Amino acid sequence: MPKRDSTLAALGQNVRHQREARGLTQEKLAERASLDPTYISGIERGLRNPGIKNVARLAKALGITTPKLVEGVDA
């Protein structure tokens, strides 16, 4: 299993928190963001490094701004 990067782990934690706060499943969020559910899972577990376009898509699907989604995420 790959080592988790702290930056990606922080982003994943934010995505999971925002998703759960809205009562969404990974599948529902994936559908709203036009992404694959396994990709969402990888992001939430800190294993995926999504590009800025996908981060923006996730934020939009969650009904928040991109800066809000990446709040507290430092390199």
C-alpha positions in Angstrom: 0.0 0.0 0.0 1.4 3.4 -0.9 2.4 5.9 1.8 -0.2 8.5 2.4 0.9 12.1 1.6 -0.2 14.5 4.4 -1.4 17.1 1.8 -3.5 14.6 0.0 -4.8 13.1 3.3 -5.9 16.6 4.4 -7.8 17.2 1.1 -9.4 13.7 1.4 -10.5 14.5 5.0 -12.1 17.7 3.8 -13.9 16.0 0.9 -15.2 13.3 3.2 -16.3 15.8 5.9 -18.2 18.0 3.4 -19.7 14.9 1.7 -20.9 13.4 4.9 -22.2 16.8 6.2 -24.5 16.8 3.2 -25.6 13.2 3.6 -24.1 12.1 0.3 -22.7 8.7 -0.5 -19.4 8.5 -2.5 -21.6 7.3 -5.4 -23.9 10.3 -5.3 -21.0 12.7 -5.1 -19.3 11.0 -8.0 -22.5 11.2 -10.0 -22.9 15.0 -9.2 -19.2 15.6 -10.1 -19.1 13.4 -13.2 -16.3 11.3 -11.6 -15.9 7.6 -10.8 -16.9 6.5 -7.3 -13.5 4.6 -6.9 -11.7 7.9 -7.7 -13.7 9.7 -4.9 -12.7 6.8 -2.6 -9.1 7.2 -3.5 -9.2 11.0 -2.9 -10.9 10.5 0.5 -8.2 8.0 1.5 -5.4 10.3 0.5 -4.2 8.0 -2.3 -5.2 10.1 -5.3 -3.8 13.5 -6.3 -6.7 15.2 -8.2 -6.0 18.0 -10.6 -7.4 21.4 -10.0 -10.3 20.8 -12.4 -11.5 17.8 -10.5 -11.1 19.7 -7.2 -13.3 22.4 -8.6 -15.8 19.9 -9.8 -16.0 18.3 -6.4 -16.5 21.7 -4.7 -19.3 22.6 -7.1 -20.9 19.2 -6.6 -20.8 19.8 -2.8 -22.2 23.3 -3.2 -19.1 25.1 -1.8 -16.2 27.1 -3.2 -12.9 25.6 -4.2 -11.0 27.6 -1.6 -13.5 26.2 1.1 -12.8 22.7 0.0 -9.0 23.1 0.2 -9.1 25.1 3.5 -6.2 23.9 5.7 -4.5 21.9 3.0 -0.9 22.8 2.9 2.0 21.5 0.8 
